[in-house]
């Protein structure tokens, strides 16, 4: 495996992102690791990743942090996230969501129906996912 089950640093994250076919600037990946790395060890431990995801779902992140996630998913840097880009990100993250659920959720937050998510629509998706999670 490219990513350790114990912790992941910038080098492992760079390899993982590269293996996914995404070209990412090492400084951007370092900033992402720094944002997730609560104990400042230089690596992302499993519990830190879970905490990071929980903060996203709780909408505790700043607009800049959500924008950073948006930009990582927006692989073609077109300023919007396509359904395919979101599918690839969800598959890479091994998020437990079925294809029909993802299609439905995407259509619900794609307010203008253009087949892409703007930043505000993406943020809304995170908030809807959090509300659904809290209701469970």
N, CA, C and O atoms as a GROMACS GRO file, in nm:
protein
  544
    1UNK      N    1   0.084  -0.118   0.000
    1UNK     CA    2   0.000   0.000   0.000
    1UNK      C    3   0.088   0.124   0.000
    1UNK      O    4   0.196   0.125   0.060
    2UNK      N    5   0.043   0.226  -0.068
    2UNK     CA    6   0.117   0.351  -0.072
    2UNK      C    7   0.102   0.426   0.059
    2UNK      O    8   0.197   0.490   0.105
    3UNK      N    9  -0.015   0.418   0.120
    3UNK     CA   10  -0.042   0.491   0.243
    3UNK      C   11  -0.039   0.395   0.360
    3UNK      O   12  -0.102   0.289   0.357
    4UNK      N   13   0.034   0.433   0.462
    4UNK     CA   14   0.047   0.353   0.582
    4UNK      C   15  -0.084   0.351   0.658
    4UNK      O   16  -0.161   0.447   0.654
    5UNK      N   17  -0.111   0.241   0.728
    5UNK     CA   18  -0.230   0.236   0.812
    5UNK      C   19  -0.205   0.306   0.944
    5UNK      O   20  -0.300   0.334   1.018
    6UNK      N   21  -0.080   0.336   0.976
    6UNK     CA   22  -0.044   0.404   1.100
    6UNK      C   23  -0.053   0.555   1.084
    6UNK      O   24  -0.126   0.622   1.157
    7UNK      N   25   0.020   0.608   0.988
    7UNK     CA   26   0.021   0.752   0.964
    7UNK      C   27   0.070   0.778   0.823
    7UNK      O   28   0.135   0.693   0.761
    8UNK      N   29   0.040   0.896   0.772
    8UNK     CA   30   0.076   0.932   0.636
    8UNK      C   31   0.136   1.072   0.637
    8UNK      O   32   0.078   1.165   0.693
    9UNK      N   33   0.253   1.086   0.575
    9UNK     CA   34   0.317   1.216   0.564
    9UNK      C   35   0.304   1.271   0.424
    9UNK      O   36   0.234   1.216   0.339
   10UNK      N   37   0.372   1.380   0.400
   10UNK     CA   38   0.366   1.449   0.271
   10UNK      C   39   0.414   1.358   0.158
   10UNK      O   40   0.353   1.354   0.052
   11UNK      N   41   0.522   1.283   0.181
   11UNK     CA   42   0.576   1.196   0.076
   11UNK      C   43   0.475   1.089   0.035
   11UNK      O   44   0.452   1.067  -0.084
   12UNK      N   45   0.414   1.022   0.134
   12UNK     CA   46   0.315   0.918   0.102
   12UNK      C   47   0.193   0.980   0.035
   12UNK      O   48   0.138   0.923  -0.060
   13UNK      N   49   0.150   1.096   0.084
   13UNK     CA   50   0.034   1.163   0.025
   13UNK      C   51   0.065   1.204  -0.118
   13UNK      O   52  -0.021   1.193  -0.206
   14UNK      N   53   0.186   1.251  -0.143
   14UNK     CA   54   0.227   1.288  -0.279
   14UNK      C   55   0.219   1.167  -0.372
   14UNK      O   56   0.168   1.177  -0.483
   15UNK      N   57   0.270   1.053  -0.327
   15UNK     CA   58   0.264   0.930  -0.408
   15UNK      C   59   0.120   0.889  -0.435
   15UNK      O   60   0.085   0.854  -0.548
   16UNK      N   61   0.036   0.894  -0.330
   16UNK     CA   62  -0.104   0.857  -0.346
   16UNK      C   63  -0.174   0.946  -0.446
   16UNK      O   64  -0.242   0.897  -0.537
   17UNK      N   65  -0.159   1.076  -0.432
   17UNK     CA   66  -0.223   1.171  -0.522
   17UNK      C   67  -0.172   1.149  -0.665
   17UNK      O   68  -0.250   1.151  -0.760
   18UNK      N   69  -0.042   1.128  -0.680
   18UNK     CA   70   0.017   1.103  -0.812
   18UNK      C   71  -0.040   0.974  -0.873
   18UNK      O   72  -0.071   0.970  -0.992
   19UNK      N   73  -0.053   0.869  -0.792
   19UNK     CA   74  -0.108   0.742  -0.841
   19UNK      C   75  -0.254   0.756  -0.884
   19UNK      O   76  -0.302   0.678  -0.966
   20UNK      N   77  -0.323   0.854  -0.829
   20UNK     CA   78  -0.462   0.880  -0.869
   20UNK      C   79  -0.468   0.961  -0.998
   20UNK      O   80  -0.576   0.987  -1.051
   21UNK      N   81  -0.351   1.001  -1.048
   21UNK     CA   82  -0.347   1.078  -1.172
   21UNK      C   83  -0.366   1.226  -1.153
   21UNK      O   84  -0.391   1.298  -1.249
   22UNK      N   85  -0.355   1.272  -1.029
   22UNK     CA   86  -0.374   1.413  -0.999
   22UNK      C   87  -0.237   1.478  -0.986
   22UNK      O   88  -0.150   1.428  -0.916
   23UNK      N   89  -0.221   1.590  -1.053
   23UNK     CA   90  -0.097   1.665  -1.038
   23UNK      C   91  -0.120   1.766  -0.928
   23UNK      O   92  -0.206   1.854  -0.938
   24UNK      N   93  -0.041   1.753  -0.822
   24UNK     CA   94  -0.056   1.842  -0.707
   24UNK      C   95   0.079   1.901  -0.671
   24UNK      O   96   0.182   1.835  -0.682
   25UNK      N   97   0.077   2.025  -0.629
   25UNK     CA   98   0.198   2.093  -0.586
   25UNK      C   99   0.231   2.044  -0.445
   25UNK      O  100   0.145   2.040  -0.357
   26UNK      N  101   0.357   2.008  -0.425
   26UNK     CA  102   0.400   1.953  -0.297
   26UNK      C  103   0.367   2.049  -0.182
   26UNK      O  104   0.330   2.004  -0.073
   27UNK      N  105   0.380   2.179  -0.204
   27UNK     CA  106   0.349   2.276  -0.098
   27UNK      C  107   0.201   2.270  -0.060
   27UNK      O  108   0.166   2.286   0.057
   28UNK      N  109   0.114   2.248  -0.159
   28UNK     CA  110  -0.029   2.235  -0.131
   28UNK      C  111  -0.056   2.112  -0.045
   28UNK      O  112  -0.137   2.116   0.048
   29UNK      N  113   0.012   2.002  -0.077
   29UNK     CA  114  -0.005   1.880   0.001
   29UNK      C  115   0.050   1.898   0.142
   29UNK      O  116  -0.008   1.847   0.238
   30UNK      N  117   0.161   1.970   0.154
   30UNK     CA  118   0.215   1.998   0.287
   30UNK      C  119   0.116   2.079   0.367
   30UNK      O  120   0.096   2.053   0.486
   31UNK      N  121   0.053   2.177   0.305
   31UNK     CA  122  -0.049   2.258   0.374
   31UNK      C  123  -0.167   2.172   0.419
   31UNK      O  124  -0.221   2.192   0.527
   32UNK      N  125  -0.205   2.076   0.334
   32UNK     CA  126  -0.314   1.986   0.369
   32UNK      C  127  -0.274   1.899   0.488
   32UNK      O  128  -0.352   1.883   0.582
   33UNK      N  129  -0.154   1.842   0.485
   33UNK     CA  130  -0.106   1.761   0.598
   33UNK      C  131  -0.103   1.847   0.724
   33UNK      O  132  -0.147   1.803   0.830
   34UNK      N  133  -0.052   1.970   0.713
   34UNK     CA  134  -0.046   2.059   0.829
   34UNK      C  135  -0.185   2.088   0.886
   34UNK      O  136  -0.202   2.098   1.007
   35UNK      N  137  -0.284   2.102   0.797
   35UNK     CA  138  -0.421   2.129   0.843
   35UNK      C  139  -0.482   2.011   0.916
   35UNK      O  140  -0.563   2.030   1.007
   36UNK      N  141  -0.444   1.890   0.878
   36UNK     CA  142  -0.500   1.769   0.938
   36UNK      C  143  -0.420   1.723   1.059
   36UNK      O  144  -0.475   1.663   1.152
   37UNK      N  145  -0.291   1.752   1.059
   37UNK     CA  146  -0.196   1.702   1.159
   37UNK      C  147  -0.209   1.777   1.292
   37UNK      O  148  -0.135   1.872   1.318
   38UNK      N  149  -0.304   1.734   1.376
   38UNK     CA  150  -0.332   1.802   1.503
   38UNK      C  151  -0.213   1.802   1.599
   38UNK      O  152  -0.192   1.902   1.668
   39UNK      N  153  -0.137   1.694   1.605
   39UNK     CA  154  -0.027   1.687   1.701
   39UNK      C  155   0.106   1.736   1.642
   39UNK      O  156   0.210   1.725   1.707
   40UNK      N  157   0.103   1.788   1.521
   40UNK     CA  158   0.218   1.847   1.452
   40UNK      C  159   0.337   1.751   1.443
   40UNK      O  160   0.452   1.791   1.459
   41UNK      N  161   0.307   1.622   1.417
   41UNK     CA  162   0.412   1.522   1.403
   41UNK      C  163   0.468   1.517   1.262
   41UNK      O  164   0.570   1.452   1.237
   42UNK      N  165   0.402   1.584   1.169
   42UNK     CA  166   0.444   1.580   1.029
   42UNK      C  167   0.378   1.468   0.951
   42UNK      O  168   0.402   1.453   0.831
   43UNK      N  169   0.294   1.390   1.018
   43UNK     CA  170   0.219   1.283   0.952
   43UNK      C  171   0.073   1.291   0.992
   43UNK      O  172   0.038   1.352   1.093
   44UNK      N  173  -0.011   1.229   0.910
   44UNK     CA  174  -0.154   1.222   0.939
   44UNK      C  175  -0.183   1.085   0.998
   44UNK      O  176  -0.164   0.982   0.932
   45UNK      N  177  -0.226   1.083   1.120
   45UNK     CA  178  -0.265   0.958   1.184
   45UNK      C  179  -0.414   0.936   1.161
   45UNK      O  180  -0.488   1.030   1.136
   46UNK      N  181  -0.455   0.812   1.170
   46UNK     CA  182  -0.594   0.776   1.141
   46UNK      C  183  -0.692   0.862   1.222
   46UNK      O  184  -0.789   0.913   1.166
   47UNK      N  185  -0.667   0.877   1.351
   47UNK     CA  186  -0.759   0.955   1.435
   47UNK      C  187  -0.763   1.101   1.392
   47UNK      O  188  -0.867   1.166   1.403
   48UNK      N  189  -0.650   1.155   1.341
   48UNK     CA  190  -0.648   1.292   1.293
   48UNK      C  191  -0.731   1.307   1.167
   48UNK      O  192  -0.801   1.407   1.149
   49UNK      N  193  -0.724   1.208   1.079
   49UNK     CA  194  -0.804   1.211   0.957
   49UNK      C  195  -0.952   1.205   0.991
   49UNK      O  196  -1.033   1.277   0.933
   50UNK      N  197  -0.988   1.119   1.086
   50UNK     CA  198  -1.128   1.109   1.129
   50UNK      C  199  -1.174   1.243   1.188
   50UNK      O  200  -1.284   1.289   1.158
   51UNK      N  201  -1.090   1.304   1.271
   51UNK     CA  202  -1.124   1.435   1.330
   51UNK      C  203  -1.142   1.541   1.221
   51UNK      O  204  -1.233   1.623   1.229
   52UNK      N  205  -1.054   1.538   1.120
   52UNK     CA  206  -1.062   1.633   1.009
   52UNK      C  207  -1.194   1.618   0.934
   52UNK      O  208  -1.262   1.716   0.905
   53UNK      N  209  -1.230   1.494   0.905
   53UNK     CA  210  -1.355   1.468   0.834
   53UNK      C  211  -1.474   1.510   0.920
   53UNK      O  212  -1.570   1.569   0.870
   54UNK      N  213  -1.468   1.481   1.050
   54UNK     CA  214  -1.576   1.523   1.140
   54UNK      C  215  -1.591   1.675   1.141
   54UNK      O  216  -1.702   1.726   1.144
   55UNK      N  217  -1.477   1.748   1.139
   55UNK     CA  218  -1.485   1.894   1.138
   55UNK      C  219  -1.547   1.944   1.009
   55UNK      O  220  -1.624   2.040   1.010
   56UNK      N  221  -1.514   1.879   0.897
   56UNK     CA  222  -1.577   1.917   0.770
   56UNK      C  223  -1.728   1.895   0.778
   56UNK      O  224  -1.807   1.981   0.741
   57UNK      N  225  -1.764   1.777   0.827
   57UNK     CA  226  -1.906   1.744   0.834
   57UNK      C  227  -1.980   1.833   0.934
   57UNK      O  228  -2.099   1.858   0.918
   58UNK      N  229  -1.911   1.881   1.034
   58UNK     CA  230  -1.973   1.968   1.133
   58UNK      C  231  -1.970   2.114   1.089
   58UNK      O  232  -2.018   2.202   1.160
   59UNK      N  233  -1.914   2.138   0.972
   59UNK     CA  234  -1.901   2.274   0.919
   59UNK      C  235  -1.820   2.362   1.012
   59UNK      O  236  -1.847   2.481   1.026
   60UNK      N  237  -1.719   2.303   1.078
   60UNK     CA  238  -1.631   2.377   1.168
   60UNK      C  239  -1.511   2.436   1.096
   60UNK      O  240  -1.430   2.505   1.157
   61UNK      N  241  -1.499   2.410   0.968
   61UNK     CA  242  -1.384   2.457   0.893
   61UNK      C  243  -1.408   2.597   0.841
   61UNK      O  244  -1.522   2.640   0.821
   62UNK      N  245  -1.300   2.666   0.821
   62UNK     CA  246  -1.309   2.799   0.763
   62UNK      C  247  -1.341   2.785   0.614
   62UNK      O  248  -1.330   2.677   0.556
   63UNK      N  249  -1.379   2.894   0.556
   63UNK     CA  250  -1.405   2.895   0.412
   63UNK      C  251  -1.280   2.856   0.336
   63UNK      O  252  -1.288   2.786   0.235
   64UNK      N  253  -1.163   2.902   0.381
   64UNK     CA  254  -1.037   2.867   0.314
   64UNK      C  255  -1.012   2.717   0.317
   64UNK      O  256  -0.966   2.660   0.218
   65UNK      N  257  -1.040   2.652   0.428
   65UNK     CA  258  -1.018   2.508   0.439
   65UNK      C  259  -1.113   2.430   0.349
   65UNK      O  260  -1.074   2.331   0.287
   66UNK      N  261  -1.238   2.474   0.342
   66UNK     CA  262  -1.333   2.408   0.252
   66UNK      C  263  -1.292   2.431   0.108
   66UNK      O  264  -1.305   2.342   0.024
   67UNK      N  265  -1.242   2.552   0.079
   67UNK     CA  266  -1.194   2.582  -0.057
   67UNK      C  267  -1.076   2.493  -0.094
   67UNK      O  268  -1.065   2.450  -0.209
   68UNK      N  269  -0.989   2.464   0.002
   68UNK     CA  270  -0.875   2.376  -0.025
   68UNK      C  271  -0.924   2.237  -0.064
   68UNK      O  272  -0.872   2.177  -0.159
   69UNK      N  273  -1.023   2.184   0.008
   69UNK     CA  274  -1.080   2.054  -0.026
   69UNK      C  275  -1.147   2.060  -0.164
   69UNK      O  276  -1.131   1.969  -0.245
   70UNK      N  277  -1.220   2.168  -0.189
   70UNK     CA  278  -1.286   2.188  -0.318
   70UNK      C  279  -1.183   2.183  -0.432
   70UNK      O  280  -1.204   2.117  -0.533
   71UNK      N  281  -1.072   2.254  -0.413
   71UNK     CA  282  -0.970   2.260  -0.517
   71UNK      C  283  -0.902   2.126  -0.540
   71UNK      O  284  -0.860   2.096  -0.652
   72UNK      N  285  -0.889   2.044  -0.435
   72UNK     CA  286  -0.831   1.911  -0.453
   72UNK      C  287  -0.923   1.820  -0.535
   72UNK      O  288  -0.876   1.739  -0.614
   73UNK      N  289  -1.053   1.835  -0.515
   73UNK     CA  290  -1.150   1.753  -0.590
   73UNK      C  291  -1.166   1.803  -0.733
   73UNK      O  292  -1.184   1.724  -0.825
   74UNK      N  293  -1.158   1.934  -0.750
   74UNK     CA  294  -1.171   1.997  -0.883
   74UNK      C  295  -1.044   1.972  -0.963
   74UNK      O  296  -0.959   2.060  -0.976
   75UNK      N  297  -1.031   1.850  -1.016
   75UNK     CA  298  -0.907   1.807  -1.080
   75UNK      C  299  -0.871   1.885  -1.206
   75UNK      O  300  -0.753   1.904  -1.235
   76UNK      N  301  -0.971   1.932  -1.280
   76UNK     CA  302  -0.940   2.006  -1.402
   76UNK      C  303  -0.924   2.156  -1.376
   76UNK      O  304  -0.900   2.234  -1.468
   77UNK      N  305  -0.939   2.195  -1.249
   77UNK     CA  306  -0.925   2.335  -1.206
   77UNK      C  307  -1.016   2.430  -1.284
   77UNK      O  308  -0.980   2.543  -1.314
   78UNK      N  309  -1.136   2.379  -1.315
   78UNK     CA  310  -1.233   2.460  -1.387
   78UNK      C  311  -1.318   2.548  -1.297
   78UNK      O  312  -1.402   2.623  -1.347
   79UNK      N  313  -1.298   2.540  -1.167
   79UNK     CA  314  -1.375   2.622  -1.075
   79UNK      C  315  -1.508   2.560  -1.034
   79UNK      O  316  -1.586   2.621  -0.961
   80UNK      N  317  -1.533   2.438  -1.082
   80UNK     CA  318  -1.654   2.364  -1.047
   80UNK      C  319  -1.617   2.217  -1.036
   80UNK      O  320  -1.518   2.172  -1.093
   81UNK      N  321  -1.697   2.143  -0.960
   81UNK     CA  322  -1.675   2.000  -0.945
   81UNK      C  323  -1.781   1.925  -1.026
   81UNK      O  324  -1.901   1.943  -1.005
   82UNK      N  325  -1.734   1.843  -1.117
   82UNK     CA  326  -1.827   1.761  -1.196
   82UNK      C  327  -1.866   1.638  -1.114
   82UNK      O  328  -1.801   1.605  -1.016
   83UNK      N  329  -1.972   1.572  -1.155
   83UNK     CA  330  -2.014   1.449  -1.089
   83UNK      C  331  -1.902   1.346  -1.096
   83UNK      O  332  -1.879   1.273  -0.999
   84UNK      N  333  -1.833   1.339  -1.209
   84UNK     CA  334  -1.723   1.243  -1.223
   84UNK      C  335  -1.609   1.273  -1.127
   84UNK      O  336  -1.552   1.182  -1.067
   85UNK      N  337  -1.575   1.400  -1.111
   85UNK     CA  338  -1.469   1.437  -1.016
   85UNK      C  339  -1.508   1.401  -0.874
   85UNK      O  340  -1.426   1.353  -0.796
   86UNK      N  341  -1.635   1.423  -0.840
   86UNK     CA  342  -1.682   1.388  -0.707
   86UNK      C  343  -1.680   1.237  -0.687
   86UNK      O  344  -1.641   1.188  -0.581
   87UNK      N  345  -1.723   1.163  -0.789
   87UNK     CA  346  -1.719   1.016  -0.782
   87UNK      C  347  -1.578   0.965  -0.758
   87UNK      O  348  -1.555   0.880  -0.672
   88UNK      N  349  -1.482   1.018  -0.833
   88UNK     CA  350  -1.343   0.977  -0.818
   88UNK      C  351  -1.292   1.007  -0.677
   88UNK      O  352  -1.222   0.925  -0.617
   89UNK      N  353  -1.326   1.123  -0.624
   89UNK     CA  354  -1.283   1.160  -0.488
   89UNK      C  355  -1.346   1.068  -0.385
   89UNK      O  356  -1.279   1.023  -0.292
   90UNK      N  357  -1.475   1.039  -0.400
   90UNK     CA  358  -1.544   0.951  -0.306
   90UNK      C  359  -1.489   0.809  -0.314
   90UNK      O  360  -1.472   0.743  -0.212
   91UNK      N  361  -1.462   0.763  -0.435
   91UNK     CA  362  -1.404   0.629  -0.452
   91UNK      C  363  -1.265   0.623  -0.389
   91UNK      O  364  -1.231   0.525  -0.321
   92UNK      N  365  -1.184   0.726  -0.412
   92UNK     CA  366  -1.049   0.730  -0.356
   92UNK      C  367  -1.051   0.731  -0.203
   92UNK      O  368  -0.966   0.671  -0.138
   93UNK      N  369  -1.149   0.801  -0.148
   93UNK     CA  370  -1.160   0.811  -0.002
   93UNK      C  371  -1.235   0.693   0.058
   93UNK      O  372  -1.247   0.683   0.180
   94UNK      N  373  -1.284   0.605  -0.028
   94UNK     CA  374  -1.358   0.486   0.017
   94UNK      C  375  -1.477   0.525   0.106
   94UNK      O  376  -1.500   0.465   0.211
   95UNK      N  377  -1.551   0.626   0.060
   95UNK     CA  378  -1.670   0.672   0.132
   95UNK      C  379  -1.783   0.574   0.102
   95UNK      O  380  -1.807   0.539  -0.013
   96UNK      N  381  -1.851   0.532   0.204
   96UNK     CA  382  -1.958   0.432   0.188
   96UNK      C  383  -2.087   0.492   0.135
   96UNK      O  384  -2.183   0.511   0.210
   97UNK      N  385  -2.089   0.522   0.007
   97UNK     CA  386  -2.209   0.578  -0.056
   97UNK      C  387  -2.228   0.507  -0.190
   97UNK      O  388  -2.132   0.489  -0.265
   98UNK      N  389  -2.352   0.468  -0.218
   98UNK     CA  390  -2.378   0.399  -0.344
   98UNK      C  391  -2.385   0.500  -0.458
   98UNK      O  392  -2.401   0.620  -0.436
   99UNK      N  393  -2.374   0.450  -0.580
   99UNK     CA  394  -2.381   0.536  -0.697
   99UNK      C  395  -2.516   0.608  -0.706
   99UNK      O  396  -2.518   0.729  -0.729
  100UNK      N  397  -2.629   0.537  -0.688
  100UNK     CA  398  -2.758   0.608  -0.692
  100UNK      C  399  -2.771   0.714  -0.583
  100UNK      O  400  -2.829   0.820  -0.606
  101UNK      N  401  -2.716   0.687  -0.463
  101UNK     CA  402  -2.720   0.786  -0.355
  101UNK      C  403  -2.639   0.909  -0.393
  101UNK      O  404  -2.682   1.022  -0.369
  102UNK      N  405  -2.522   0.886  -0.452
  102UNK     CA  406  -2.437   0.998  -0.493
  102UNK      C  407  -2.504   1.080  -0.603
  102UNK      O  408  -2.504   1.203  -0.599
  103UNK      N  409  -2.561   1.011  -0.701
  103UNK     CA  410  -2.631   1.082  -0.810
  103UNK      C  411  -2.745   1.167  -0.755
  103UNK      O  412  -2.762   1.283  -0.795
  104UNK      N  413  -2.823   1.109  -0.664
  104UNK     CA  414  -2.936   1.181  -0.605
  104UNK      C  415  -2.887   1.302  -0.527
  104UNK      O  416  -2.939   1.413  -0.543
  105UNK      N  417  -2.787   1.281  -0.441
  105UNK     CA  418  -2.733   1.388  -0.358
  105UNK      C  419  -2.677   1.499  -0.447
  105UNK      O  420  -2.697   1.618  -0.419
  106UNK      N  421  -2.606   1.462  -0.553
  106UNK     CA  422  -2.548   1.560  -0.645
  106UNK      C  423  -2.658   1.645  -0.709
  106UNK      O  424  -2.649   1.768  -0.713
  107UNK      N  425  -2.763   1.578  -0.758
  107UNK     CA  426  -2.874   1.651  -0.822
  107UNK      C  427  -2.942   1.746  -0.724
  107UNK      O  428  -2.983   1.856  -0.761
  108UNK      N  429  -2.954   1.704  -0.597
  108UNK     CA  430  -3.021   1.787  -0.496
  108UNK      C  431  -2.943   1.915  -0.466
  108UNK      O  432  -3.003   2.019  -0.443
  109UNK      N  433  -2.811   1.908  -0.465
  109UNK     CA  434  -2.732   2.027  -0.431
  109UNK      C  435  -2.691   2.108  -0.554
  109UNK      O  436  -2.647   2.222  -0.540
  110UNK      N  437  -2.705   2.051  -0.673
  110UNK     CA  438  -2.677   2.124  -0.797
  110UNK      C  439  -2.796   2.214  -0.826
  110UNK      O  440  -2.879   2.184  -0.913
  111UNK      N  441  -2.804   2.325  -0.752
  111UNK     CA  442  -2.923   2.411  -0.755
  111UNK      C  443  -2.956   2.466  -0.893
  111UNK      O  444  -3.074   2.481  -0.927
  112UNK      N  445  -2.855   2.497  -0.972
  112UNK     CA  446  -2.884   2.554  -1.104
  112UNK      C  447  -2.895   2.448  -1.213
  112UNK      O  448  -2.922   2.480  -1.329
  113UNK      N  449  -2.873   2.321  -1.177
  113UNK     CA  450  -2.892   2.211  -1.271
  113UNK      C  451  -2.794   2.206  -1.385
  113UNK      O  452  -2.823   2.148  -1.490
  114UNK      N  453  -2.675   2.266  -1.367
  114UNK     CA  454  -2.578   2.268  -1.477
  114UNK      C  455  -2.488   2.145  -1.482
  114UNK      O  456  -2.402   2.135  -1.569
  115UNK      N  457  -2.506   2.052  -1.388
  115UNK     CA  458  -2.425   1.930  -1.388
  115UNK      C  459  -2.290   1.946  -1.320
  115UNK      O  460  -2.206   1.856  -1.327
  116UNK      N  461  -2.268   2.059  -1.255
  116UNK     CA  462  -2.144   2.086  -1.182
  116UNK      C  463  -2.178   2.150  -1.049
  116UNK      O  464  -2.283   2.212  -1.033
  117UNK      N  465  -2.086   2.134  -0.952
  117UNK     CA  466  -2.105   2.199  -0.822
  117UNK      C  467  -2.014   2.319  -0.811
  117UNK      O  468  -1.892   2.309  -0.826
  118UNK      N  469  -2.074   2.433  -0.784
  118UNK     CA  470  -1.996   2.552  -0.753
  118UNK      C  471  -1.946   2.537  -0.609
  118UNK      O  472  -1.981   2.441  -0.540
  119UNK      N  473  -1.864   2.631  -0.564
  119UNK     CA  474  -1.814   2.625  -0.427
  119UNK      C  475  -1.930   2.629  -0.327
  119UNK      O  476  -1.931   2.552  -0.231
  120UNK      N  477  -2.026   2.718  -0.348
  120UNK     CA  478  -2.137   2.727  -0.252
  120UNK      C  479  -2.222   2.600  -0.254
  120UNK      O  480  -2.274   2.560  -0.149
  121UNK      N  481  -2.238   2.538  -0.369
  121UNK     CA  482  -2.312   2.412  -0.376
  121UNK      C  483  -2.234   2.300  -0.307
  121UNK      O  484  -2.294   2.215  -0.240
  122UNK      N  485  -2.102   2.299  -0.322
  122UNK     CA  486  -2.017   2.200  -0.256
  122UNK      C  487  -2.027   2.215  -0.104
  122UNK      O  488  -2.040   2.116  -0.032
  123UNK      N  489  -2.021   2.337  -0.057
  123UNK     CA  490  -2.035   2.362   0.087
  123UNK      C  491  -2.171   2.313   0.136
  123UNK      O  492  -2.181   2.254   0.244
  124UNK      N  493  -2.273   2.337   0.058
  124UNK     CA  494  -2.407   2.290   0.092
  124UNK      C  495  -2.411   2.138   0.100
  124UNK      O  496  -2.478   2.082   0.187
  125UNK      N  497  -2.340   2.071   0.010
  125UNK     CA  498  -2.332   1.926   0.012
  125UNK      C  499  -2.274   1.878   0.144
  125UNK      O  500  -2.325   1.783   0.204
  126UNK      N  501  -2.167   1.941   0.190
  126UNK     CA  502  -2.106   1.903   0.317
  126UNK      C  503  -2.203   1.924   0.432
  126UNK      O  504  -2.210   1.842   0.523
  127UNK      N  505  -2.276   2.032   0.430
  127UNK     CA  506  -2.370   2.061   0.537
  127UNK      C  507  -2.487   1.963   0.535
  127UNK      O  508  -2.531   1.919   0.642
  128UNK      N  509  -2.538   1.927   0.417
  128UNK     CA  510  -2.647   1.829   0.408
  128UNK      C  511  -2.600   1.693   0.456
  128UNK      O  512  -2.674   1.622   0.524
  129UNK      N  513  -2.478   1.655   0.420
  129UNK     CA  514  -2.423   1.527   0.463
  129UNK      C  515  -2.413   1.524   0.616
  129UNK      O  516  -2.441   1.422   0.678
  130UNK      N  517  -2.372   1.637   0.677
  130UNK     CA  518  -2.359   1.645   0.822
  130UNK      C  519  -2.496   1.634   0.888
  130UNK      O  520  -2.512   1.562   0.987
  131UNK      N  521  -2.596   1.704   0.834
  131UNK     CA  522  -2.730   1.697   0.892
  131UNK      C  523  -2.785   1.555   0.885
  131UNK      O  524  -2.848   1.508   0.979
  132UNK      N  525  -2.760   1.487   0.773
  132UNK     CA  526  -2.805   1.349   0.756
  132UNK      C  527  -2.735   1.258   0.859
  132UNK      O  528  -2.797   1.170   0.918
  133UNK      N  529  -2.604   1.282   0.879
  133UNK     CA  530  -2.526   1.203   0.974
  133UNK      C  531  -2.579   1.223   1.117
  133UNK      O  532  -2.591   1.127   1.193
  134UNK      N  533  -2.610   1.349   1.154
  134UNK     CA  534  -2.661   1.378   1.288
  134UNK      C  535  -2.797   1.314   1.312
  134UNK      O  536  -2.827   1.273   1.424
  135UNK      N  537  -2.879   1.304   1.207
  135UNK     CA  538  -3.012   1.248   1.220
  135UNK      C  539  -3.010   1.096   1.241
  135UNK      O  540  -3.106   1.039   1.292
  136UNK      N  541  -2.900   1.030   1.200
  136UNK     CA  542  -2.891   0.884   1.212
  136UNK      C  543  -2.879   0.839   1.355
  136UNK      O  544  -2.871   0.720   1.381
   0.00000   0.00000   0.00000
